[in-house]
Amino acid sequence: MLFLVAALLLMGIMLGTAAHLPVPVTLVAAAVIAGWLLVFFLRERRYHAEVTSR
């Protein structure tokens, strides 16, 4: 949960500064955040699948 809060905070900061950053930098930052959230989702999904299979 802490990772999700940190990701949302980082995304909020990046969206706030997106008007001041070049478009390629903003797109790279968005891709990094999206990747981080995808990894988090997959780890949580695998964890919950292991817990329910016990």
C-alpha positions in Angstrom: 0.0 0.0 0.0 2.9 2.3 0.8 4.2 1.8 -2.7 0.9 2.8 -4.2 0.7 6.0 -2.2 4.3 6.8 -3.2 3.5 6.2 -6.9 0.4 8.4 -6.7 2.4 11.1 -5.0 5.1 10.9 -7.6 2.5 11.0 -10.4 0.9 14.0 -8.8 4.2 15.8 -8.7 5.0 14.9 -12.3 1.6 16.0 -13.5 2.1 19.3 -11.7 5.4 19.9 -13.3 4.4 18.4 -16.7 3.6 21.9 -17.9 7.2 22.9 -17.3 8.9 19.8 -18.7 9.5 18.9 -22.3 7.0 16.3 -23.7 9.6 13.5 -24.0 10.6 13.8 -20.4 7.0 13.7 -19.3 6.3 10.6 -21.4 9.4 8.8 -20.0 8.4 9.6 -16.4 4.8 8.4 -17.1 6.2 5.2 -18.6 8.3 4.6 -15.5 5.4 5.2 -13.2 3.1 2.9 -15.2 5.8 0.2 -15.2 6.2 0.5 -11.4 2.4 0.2 -11.0 2.3 -2.8 -13.3 5.0 -4.6 -11.3 3.2 -3.8 -8.1 -0.1 -5.1 -9.5 1.5 -8.4 -10.7 3.2 -9.0 -7.4 0.0 -8.4 -5.5 -1.9 -10.6 -7.9 0.6 -13.4 -7.5 0.6 -13.0 -3.7 -3.2 -13.2 -3.4 -3.3 -16.2 -5.8 -0.8 -18.0 -3.4 -2.8 -17.1 -0.3 -6.1 -18.4 -1.8 -4.6 -21.6 -3.0 -3.5 -22.7 0.5 
